[in-house]
């Protein structure tokens, strides 16, 4: 959530940044400022009434002490009026705060200075490409390879649960587990503390990281207990720091964690959802960082480089995209996507996103640190996939296939215990 003081200090600049998303947010910004004016005016009025009430209460006490009972009782009638007035103003203040919050929840994060303007993925900027597209003598899509080598059973998942819930088996399950363990070990070696988070979160956690109230329709909701299945490990890991004041000297705070992720993906259809391309349940290793505002964009570049190092170690050809404003997530100020080329499908597969949220999540989370002047200041939050398992699995199966079998990347062989899937 954008800070109302930042909007007030640079209204036109915020509107210009938001316009990079391909939409005009002027009316919402103006509504937020108007509601904040009303909130502040109500707060001032309430403070004045409370101050007057306190003053009269002290005077009544003095009158009683002086045995001036009649005068004291006369003043007590005034305190009753003030109490009723303060209750009314208190309710008005709550309503003003709720109305302001409702508008602020509708305003996405303002894209950073480097983010290109644009409305869709067609306007994203290619930052770099690494490696060469594989030249395959056999060119089967991963769902056919999974059937051929009995690695993942999509139809069995449909029987047990429904479409988008695959069953990994045999060497497919072992390769999946090898990837998870390798990603976590690499994260530990890079200084990330491993977290094993809950996979269900409460409403406050969803609001804290920006999934609610924006994406209710994309999350699995358990209505009886009002809990949500996590769409990403970012949600529980970042919420570790909700309502926390961290130490400035502890920056950067680095966490990573593996979790299953659940997304309804309502409205998804077509060739892009075949096989592992788009699932309702999948595994992912997430990296999360808390940063001092002064160097969060340096850390974003570091996180991008870290994810790229994983792809290089796996021997996968990839490219990096800087997302345009219209394709950047609601809560993000700047996002890089990493994509691997699928020769079999003739398309790029997104395997990771790394994002800087600036203070957008921290404001919702009330995640702060005490700066050098002793004042509380909002931290910056960042996260990224390192990596998402389904499309990495698809990329390995497709890009390392041969007529004799699928070659396992060398770094994974000690983890899975075999060199070839045949």
N, C-alpha and C positions, 0 to 999 in steps of 0.2 A: 504494500500500500504506500502510495506517495505521501511524503510528509507535508502536511498542510502549510507549515512554515516555509518549506521550499517552494511550494506553489505560489504562496503570497509574495515571496522575495523575488521570484523570476517567472511570473505568470506567462508572459509572452514566450520566454525561452522554453518552458515546459510544453506549451501548446505546440510550438514549432517542432520539438523533439517527438511529441506524440503523433504529429502529422506524418512522420516517417512510416507509420503503420498503415498509411493509406486511408485514414479516416479522420474527420474533424472532431476533436474532443472539446472544442471551445465551450459549448453549452454546459457540459458536465463540470469543467473546470470552474466556470462562473457560478454554477449552482453550489459547488463545494465552498467557494469563497463567501457567497451570500449566507449559506447555512452556518459557516464558521463565525461570521459577523454576528448572526443571531445568537449563536451559542455563547460567544464572549460577552455580548450585552446582557444576556440572561444571567450569566455567571457573576458579572459586576453587580447587577441588581440584587441577586441573592446574597452576595457577600455583604452588601450595604445593609440589607435587612437583618442578617445574622449579627453584624457588628452593632446595629442599633439595639437588637434584642439583648445582646450580652451587656451592653452599657446600661440598659434599663434594669436588667437583673441585678447588676452590682448596686445600682442606686436603691433598688427595693431592699436589698440586704442591709444597706446602711440605714435606711429609714426604720426597718424593724429593730435594728440594733439601738436606734435612738428613741424607741418606743413610739414612733410616729406611725401608728398602725393604720389610721384612716388614710393618710397620704400613700402609704405603701400599697394598701388594697386598691386604691384608685389607679395606681400605676400598673397593677397586675392585669387589669383589663386590657391595657395596651399591649402587654406581652402576649396575651391570647390572640389578638389581631395579628401581631407580627409572626407568631408561630404558624397561624393558618396561611399567612402570606408566604412564608418561607417554604411550607409544604407544597403550595401551588407552584412556586418558582422552581422547587426541586424537581417536580414532575415535568415542568416545561423544559428544564435543563436536560433531563434524561431523554426527552423526546427530541430535542435539538441535537444532542450527541448521536442518537440512533439514526436520525435523518442524515447527518453529515457522514456517518460511517457507511450508510447504505450507498451514498453517492460515490464515496472514495473507493468502495469495493468494485465499482463499475469501471474505474479508470485503470488501465493497465500501466505497467512500468514505462517510463519514458526512455526510448532507445538512446544508447550512448552516442558520443560524437562520431565514432568511426563506423556506426551502423548505416548502411545505405538505405535510402528510401525505397519503398516498393510494396506491392500488394500481395505477392505470392512467391512461391519457390522459383518461379521464372526470373525473379529479380535478385536472387542470391548471387553473391560474388565468390568466384572460385579463387581461393587464396594460393593453393599449391596442389600439385599432383606428385605422388612419389611412386616410383617403380613403373613397370610395364605391364600391360594387360597380358594375361597368360595366353599362350598359344597351345590349345589343347587338341590332342588326337581323338579324345572322347569328350563329348560335350552334353552331358545329361544334367537336367535340373536336380536340385538336391532332393526333392520329394521322390523322384525315381531312384536315386541312389539310396535313399533311406529304405525303400521297398526292396531294392536289389540285395542290400547287405543286412536287412533286418535291423535297422538302427533306430528308427522312430516310427511308431504306428499311429497314424493320424485317425484311421477309422476306429481303432480301439478306443481312442480318446473320445470320439463322438459317442460311442456306446456307453462309456462310463459317465461322461459329463455332458459333452456337446462339442460342437465345432470350436476349434481354437484352444483345445486342451490336449496336446499330444502326449503320448506315452513313449518315453525313452527306454530302450532296452539293450541289453548286451553291450557291445562296444560303443553304441551310441550313448548309453547312460554313463559309461566309463569315460568317454571323451568329454562329455558335459561336465562331469565331476572334476576331471583333470583341468579343464579351463578355469573352473571356479577356484580351485586350490592355487593354480598358478597366478591368477589375477590377484588373489588375496596375498600371496607371498610377495609378489611384486609391489603391492601397495605397502606392505610392512617394510620392505627394503627401502621404499621411498619416503618413509617417515610417517605413514598414516597409521593411526591407532585403529585396530580392528574392532568393529562393533557388530554384535549379533542382535538386531533390533526386533521388536514385535512386528508382526505383519498385519495387525489390526490397529487402527488408531481412532481416537475420539474426534468429535467435531472440532474442538479447539485446535487440535494438531493440523487438521485439514485446512482450517482458516489460517493458521500460522504460516504455512508455506505457500498459500495461494491456490490450493486445489479447490477450496470452498470459499465463497459460494459460487465460484465460476464453473466448476466441472462436475457438479453432482451427477449428471446424466452419464458420465464416463466412468464413474466409480461404483463398485459393488457395495451396496449398503445393507447392513444387518439392522433392520428397523427396530426389532425388539430391544436390543441393547444400544441402538444408535451408534454403532461402530462401522468403520469403513475399512475394506481391504485395501492395502496400500497400492498405489499405482507405480511407486518407485521407492527405493530405500531412502531417498532424499527426505521423505516426509518424517519418518520416525527419527532418523539420525539428526536432522536439523532441529527437530523439536526437543532434543536433549537440552538445548540451550534456551528454550522458551522461558521468559521471566527470569533470566539469569544476567548478572553483571559479571563479565569475564575480566581478567586482568590484561591490561594492555601489553605487558611483557610476554604474555603467552601466545600472542599472534606470531605466525599463523597457527590456528588450531586445525589439525588435520585428522579426519576420520575416514574409514572405508568400511564397507560392510556388504555381505552377500544377503540377498533376500529373493524369494519369489515375488513377482509383481502381478497385479491383476488390473486389467483394463477391459471395459465393456466394448470399446471400439464400435459404438453404435454408428450405423451408416456406412461401415467399411464393406466394400465389395470389389469384385473384379480380379484381374490377374495378380494384382499387388498383394492379395491376401492369401495366396496359395502357399501350402507348406508352412515353413517357418517365418514367412515374410511378415505376418501380422497375427498375433495370438492374443487370447484373453488371459492366459497365464504363461509367464516366462520367468527365467532367472536373470539376475543382473548383479554385477558388483558395482557399487556406487562409491564415488569419492566426494567428500564434502569438506569445504574449508571455510573457516571464519577468518576475516581479514581486517586489518586496519584500513580505513577508507583511502589512505594515501597511496597504497600499493596494490589494490585489489586487481587492477588490470594487468599488472605484472604477473600476478599469480594466475590470472586467467590464461595468459600465454604459457606459463609453466605447465598448467594442467593440460592444455592442448598438446604441448610437446611430450608430456608424459604419456597421454593416450596414443599419440603417434608412435612412441617408442614401443608400445605393446604390439601395434600393428606391424611395425618393422621386424620385431623379434619373431612374430608369427609368419613372416615372409609374405604378407599380403600387400598387394598394390592398393593404394587408397588416394583419396583427394580430401581436401579441407575446404569447407564452405563457410563464409561469413554470412549469416542469415540477414536478409533485409528486414526492415521494420515490420512489414506485414506478415512475415513468416516466423518472427521471433515470438516465443511463448509469452503468455499474458504477464507473468511475473518477472521475466528476464529483461535486463537492460542490454545485453549483448550475448550472442550465442554463436559458437562454432559447431558445425556438424562435420563428422568424419564419415566418409562413405567408401565402401569397397565395391569394385566392379565385379558384377556377375556375368561372366562370358556366356554361361548357359542361358540366363534369362535376358541377357542384353540390356541390363539396367544397373544403376547404382543402388546399393543397399546401405541405408544409414545404419551405422553400428555404434555411434556414440554422439552425444551432444554435451558440450561443456558450456556453462553459462555463468555470468556474473549478474547477481540480482541487486547489486549496490545495497541500499538500505530498505528495499521494498519488502523483503521478508522480515528483516530485523524489526521494522516498525510494527508489523503485525505480531511478531513474537515477543516484542519488548526485550530484545536482545541488545544489551548495551555494554560499554566498557567505560571506565573512568579515565579521561584523558589527562595530559600532563598538567592541565589547569585545575584538575580535581572535579571536573564537571562530567556528567554522564553523556555519552555520545553513542549513536547507533553504529554497530559494526556493519561490515559488508559480508554477505554470504555468497558462496559459489558452490556449484556442484557439477558432476559429470558422470557419464557412464564409462566404466573402466573394467570391463566392457559389458554391453548387453549380449546375452548368450545366443539367442535364436539366429540372428543374421551372421554372427561370427561363425556359428556352426555351419550355416548354409554356405558361407564363403569358403571355409576350409574344405567342406565336402566337394563343392563345385570346382574350386580353383586348383585343387591338388589331386583331382581324379586322373587315373590312367586306365587303360584297358585291363591292367593286371590288378588294380585296386586303388585305394585312396591313401596317399602318402601323408602320414601324420607329421606336423611341424616338429622339428627337432626339440624345441624347448618343452614340448608337451610329453615327449616319450617317457621320461622318468616318472611322470605323474600317472599316465594311463597304462603303462606296461606293455605297449606294442607299438611297432613302427608303421605298420600298414593295416588298413582295413580291407580284408579280402574275403 
